[in-house]
Amino acid sequence: MPKDHDQSYHFQVMRRAIDCVDRLGPQATLDALAAEMDMSPAHFQRLFTRWAGVSPKRYQQYLTLGHAKALLAERFTTLETALGTGLSGSGRLHDLFLRWEAMSPGDYARAGAGLTIHWGWFDSPFGPALVMGTKKGICGIAFSAESGPGEAMRDLTARWPQADFVENADALAPWVASAFGVAEGGPVPLYLIGAPFQIKVWEALMQVPSGHVTTYSELAGAVGHPRAVRAVGTAVGRNPISYLIPCHRALRKSGGLGGYHWGLPIKRSILAWEAARAEA
């Protein structure tokens, strides 16, 4: 598990804040929220501001259940627009530049046979993160705050059952530090291990800028299968590289959050965190 729990501790505060806002309502005062979490208002405010970049009061607006609908109305980005204006490249936190390579269909069919995948646990803004990668780049990120570390490990290893998994956090650390903004680094390489249709959907997701959202139907149109909304939703849910391939930015047309493989509280937290950072 990660050695430095500072970011994960902040996420746990945010996770409890979601429950408090849902229970007390968006008009809850700073004092009331702080009391619910057994903290002084000043300490609570410092933690929020350090993690989110905005005040707790402002952040509450991003945690409300209606925020997804507001995003859809105000910050919906068609993928055509994102590509045409360069938003997908410039809108990422810290100007993060992702480069990616996809596994060939033949290699994918061999279920990872002959592939060495390094893994390690890291602290992240959204709780403990299990990160996996090959020599070509990161191939998996799982958040365990909701599912637990055992389930996160089982989930990712089951995707490539014939691969050789080796614990080696040091090999992944520079990429992870850059990906989560802990340190300024070069481009973060990703190695997409999936079926051809899944990879097309994941590539489309990477065009949605931070702080913006799209819909499952928009993604279906972008990959050339406008009627395959359900299949696109399945591909989004099978995305193994959480956060960097931003499946959390896919919403239902109604503004509903839809599903999230690692738990809806984490999806809400990531969307709120990105919106707050975009504002800050």
JOLIN-V321088 format. One record per run of one state. SS is the DSSP state (~ for helix, > for strand, _ for the rest). FROM is the first residue (numbers start at 1). LEN is the number of residues. If there is no record, write none. Layout:
ss->SS from->FROM len->LEN
ss->SS from->FROM len->LEN
This chain:
ss->_ from->1 len->5
ss->~ from->6 len->19
ss->_ from->25 len->5
ss->~ from->30 len->7
ss->_ from->37 len->4
ss->~ from->41 len->12
ss->_ from->53 len->3
ss->~ from->56 len->8
ss->_ from->64 len->3
ss->~ from->67 len->8
ss->_ from->75 len->1
ss->> from->76 len->1
ss->_ from->77 len->2
ss->~ from->79 len->7
ss->_ from->86 len->1
ss->~ from->87 len->4
ss->_ from->91 len->2
ss->~ from->93 len->3
ss->_ from->96 len->2
ss->> from->98 len->5
ss->_ from->103 len->2
ss->~ from->105 len->5
ss->_ from->110 len->6
ss->> from->116 len->7
ss->_ from->123 len->6
ss->> from->129 len->6
ss->_ from->135 len->2
ss->> from->137 len->7
ss->_ from->144 len->5
ss->~ from->149 len->11
ss->_ from->160 len->4
ss->> from->164 len->4
ss->_ from->168 len->1
ss->~ from->169 len->11
ss->_ from->180 len->8
ss->> from->188 len->5
ss->_ from->193 len->3
ss->~ from->196 len->10
ss->_ from->206 len->7
ss->> from->213 len->3
ss->~ from->216 len->7
ss->_ from->223 len->6
ss->~ from->229 len->9
ss->_ from->238 len->3
ss->> from->241 len->1
ss->_ from->242 len->5
ss->~ from->247 len->3
ss->> from->250 len->2
ss->_ from->252 len->12
ss->~ from->264 len->16
ss->_ from->280 len->1
